[in-house]
Amino acid sequence: MARKIVLSFALAIFMVCASGVVVAMSLSAMRGSTLENVNSLRVKELVSEMLASVIQQENALRGYAMLGRAELLDEYKANQDVFAKAAKEFDERVKLADQRERFAKLTAEVKDLNDRRFAELITLAANPETRARAQEISGQKQLPVVRAVVAELLTRQDEVIAERRAEQASMATIANVAVWGGAALTALVALLMGWLLARTIAAPLRDLTDATTTLAQGGEAKVPFRERADELGDIAGAVEQFRMAAVNRAEADARLAAEQQVVTTSLRNGLSALTTGDLTASIDAEFPGAYVELKTNFNAALASLRGLIGSVAESTRAIRTGSSEITQASEDLARRTEANAASLEETSAAVTQMDTRLKATAAAAGRTVERADGAIATVTSGRSVADEAVQAMTRVSDSAKGIDSVIEGLDKIAFQTRVLAMNAAVEAGRAGEAGRGFAVVADLVSALAMRAEEEAGRARDQLTATQTDIGAAVEMVQKVDAALLDISGDVSEVHTLLGDIAADNQAQSTAITQISAAIGAMDHSTQQNAAMVEQTAAAARNLTGEVSALTEQADKFEIGDSKSRRAGYTSRGRAALMAA
């Protein structure tokens, strides 16, 4: 069966792998063609970049021939670098012999342009005398060969791209055929395998399952396919062994049933006597060899139980006496603990009131310190404002000095203007009638200069008065700053004293709080102890009742001792319990 299944799945896997290999090869070829197309597109871009760089070189040289600007030569050289970079990448990417020949022709033509024609054009344009000739040459077409070679390169790359696309289409067709053909063959092989496996494995397994089910339900059935040499034959042999073992087990069960009947009857009688409290009913019947140990263990357990019940009856007397004493002591302790808890509760209340008053005092001191902090901050702010006022007045004074120098400069300018006006009047007098109008202008300028001198003098007087007032204001602000400094020192001392008071109050409050917490914890613990003592007393009373009940239950068992003694003990125990 294993070989059949492995062979079937191996065939299916082979079909899938074969179609997968064909598809993988096709995809690999398509990926290679795609990379070639990408490379071809990049080659076309490089050819276009080389053509564009040559055109830009030609345009830059034309501009240089027309304008003679040096930056156009820099542009020409930059485009040379662009061509060289593109040509290097083209040389690395292109492997076709005919394309490399065209590329060699292109680079040779561009080299000739740069070394001969463009170099001649640069030389002529650099000389102003020959620049006209350079302009004439720049107007001629320089790139017919370059354009033709570039066109051939681009055409050839388009042909290469078309060839690669045709290869991709062919490989895609092969991959589709492989996928669909492989799927069809795999489906056919799977159907054939399913039919063969159902005929050779599934049907025999169904028949064997039916026989096994019949045997498991206790019926009779013939086990089929025992003669087969494969796994089904092994399973059929095992089922036959199972059938034979079931027959043998049925015979053994009949023998065991008779033996178990004797054992269960004896145990039932012994357990029935045990349920009525008779601990003297031992098993005396003969048991089969396999159950002798059970008889011995039952009799030993019964003897141990008799000893246990006797010990329990003796122990209950001592337990009842001790539980009565524990009950009395617990009740006395509960009363004393409740009294201590009441005293601690009163003490805790008094300490809590002290703690509340100290906290209120500490809070008031804290608020006073905060007010002192606010006063210090206000004084500090006032000093800062005073310092800023002094600095502002100082800057105004300095500005006034600068204005004084400006006024002095204006005064000098007015004086020089008047001197110039006088010179102009003199020159106008020399000119006679031709300079009469200029003389009038000179008089007006002289009058304006005199007026400027007068205004400058008035401004200087006003500035002097302003500087005097600023000096007086600075002195007054400095006096205010000194007064604020004294106030700040006094408030700082008050703040320090209030801080010490607040710290002392806080320390006292903390100590009282700790004492209050400790007393509260003691009160809580005492109350818990009182509750536990009450619970202990109640548990002791319950224990006494449980001991009496246990004694009554133990008296119900027959252990072979004197029943009159146990009965007398039971009546005494009940009387003691009622007294308690």
Buried (B, 14 or more C-beta within 10 A) or exposed (E): BEEBEEEBEEBBEEBBEBBBEBBEBBEEBBEBBBEBBEBBEBBBBBBBBBBBBBBBBBBBBBBBBBEBEEEBBEBBEBBBEBBEBBBEBBEEEBEBEEBEEBBEBBBEBBEEBBEEBBEEBBEBBBEEEBBEBBBEBBEEEBBEBBEBBBEBBBEBBEEBBEBBEEBBEBBBEBBEBBBEBBEEBBEEBBEEBEEEBEEEBEEBBEBBEEBBEBBEEEEEBEBBBBEBEBEBBEBBBEBBEEBEEEEEEEEEEEEEEEBBEBBEEBBEEBEEBBEEBBBEBEBEEEBBEEBEEBBEEBBEEBEEBBEBBBEBBEBBBEBBEBBBEBBEBBBEBBEEBBEBBBEBBEBBEEBBEBBEEBBEBBBEBBEBBEEBBEBBEBBEEBBEBBEEBBEBBEEBBEEBEEBBEEBEEBBEBBBEBBEBBBEBBEEBEEEEEEBEEBBEBBBEBBEBBBEBBEBBEEBBEEBEEBBEEBEEBBEEBBEBBEBBEEBBEEBBEBBEEBBEBBBEBBEBBBEBBEBBEEBBEBBBEBBEBBBBBBEBBBBBBEBBEBBBEBBBBBBEBBBEEEEEEBEEBBEEBEEBBEEB
